[in-house]
Amino acid sequence: MDDNFDKAAIAVIIVFGALVTGGLMAANLVNGDRNGFLMAVGAATAAWVAGHAILFDLPRIYAALVALAVILALGATAAYAF
């Protein structure tokens, strides 16, 4: 594994934070589900901060924030589906 954390941080910020949770935000917003929208915003924020945790070389905080983002994204998906 290479030690260039900048590229990994940018990938996390762009791919997870913007595309996946952006789609969840849009779907819940169109559906009129405020709770799902807020969970998707929380997932996007956690993923965005996780990208910065990589830049500052904080792997445990990164793992916790990614886990939080995944849980919130699953919650937003469940709010949209049900």
C-alpha positions in Angstrom: 0.0 0.0 0.0 1.4 3.4 -0.9 1.6 6.2 1.6 -0.1 8.8 -0.5 -3.2 9.5 1.6 -4.2 12.6 -0.4 -5.6 10.6 -3.3 -7.6 8.3 -1.0 -9.0 11.3 0.9 -10.1 13.0 -2.3 -11.7 9.7 -3.4 -13.7 9.3 -0.2 -14.8 12.9 -0.3 -16.0 12.8 -3.9 -17.3 9.3 -4.4 -19.0 8.5 -1.1 -19.7 12.0 0.2 -21.0 13.5 -3.0 -22.4 10.9 -5.3 -23.9 8.2 -3.1 -25.4 10.4 -0.3 -26.2 13.2 -2.8 -28.5 10.7 -4.6 -30.0 9.7 -1.2 -30.6 13.4 -0.4 -32.3 14.0 -3.7 -34.5 10.9 -3.5 -35.7 11.7 0.0 -36.2 15.3 -0.8 -38.4 14.5 -3.8 -40.2 11.9 -1.7 -40.9 14.5 1.0 -39.2 12.4 3.7 -37.5 14.9 6.0 -35.9 12.2 8.4 -34.4 10.4 5.5 -33.0 13.6 4.0 -31.5 14.6 7.3 -29.9 11.2 7.7 -28.4 11.5 4.2 -27.0 14.9 5.1 -25.5 13.4 8.2 -23.9 10.6 6.1 -22.5 13.1 3.7 -21.1 15.2 6.5 -19.5 12.2 8.2 -18.0 11.1 4.9 -16.6 14.6 4.2 -15.0 14.8 7.7 -13.6 11.2 7.2 -11.8 12.4 4.2 -10.1 15.0 6.3 -9.2 12.4 8.9 -7.2 10.6 6.3 -5.3 13.8 5.5 -4.4 14.2 9.2 -3.4 10.5 9.5 -6.1 9.5 12.0 -7.1 6.0 11.0 -9.3 5.2 14.0 -11.3 8.4 13.6 -11.5 7.7 9.9 -12.9 4.2 10.6 -15.4 5.5 13.1 -16.6 8.2 10.7 -17.0 5.9 7.8 -19.0 3.5 10.0 -21.2 6.4 11.0 -21.7 7.4 7.4 -22.6 3.9 6.4 -25.1 3.6 9.2 -26.7 6.9 8.4 -26.8 6.0 4.7 -28.5 2.7 5.5 -31.0 4.6 7.6 -31.7 7.1 4.8 -32.2 4.2 2.4 -34.6 2.5 4.8 -36.5 5.7 5.3 -36.9 6.1 1.5 -37.8 2.5 0.9 -40.3 2.1 3.7 
